[in-house]
């Protein structure tokens, strides 16, 4: 057994070898994927999601809109994102989330939210807002938890099946 002060539990040599092999594969895919993504979009960052999974965050931006996208490095890039946040620039101080799409429960939304906040700061946006609409009420508790975890004020109107979220940089 190999023990490290950074690990909570002991890991056998075979388990450590599997983790190293996985990281090596992700690194090679990351290099290839970055070349392909850079042909189409602006690469924002490389980050880690749950379970030490490496991801590439990239963006398509215009004056009115932006879309932050994420691709996991466990597979080749074929032009499609795994998760995305679509947002609109509203006025001088607000970035409004239009939609969040993609794989759930892998930490991708949290990684994208972190980078959306960084984008808001870079663009001097004081607020990030969003609407909770009727189609969201099948998973409204999960949404409330997600946005609260990311320091948004969340208001839900269960009677009218609506709501709003607001994040303030200040």
ABEGO torsion letter per residue (X at the ends): XBBBAABABBBBAAAAAAAAAAAAAAAAAAAAAAAAAAAABBBABBBBBBGGBBBBBBBBBBAABBBBBBBBAABBBAGBBABBBBBBBBEAABBBBABBBEBBGAGAAAAAAAAAAAAAAAAGBABBBBBBBAAAAAAAAAAAAAAAAAGBBBBBBAAAGBBBBBBBAX
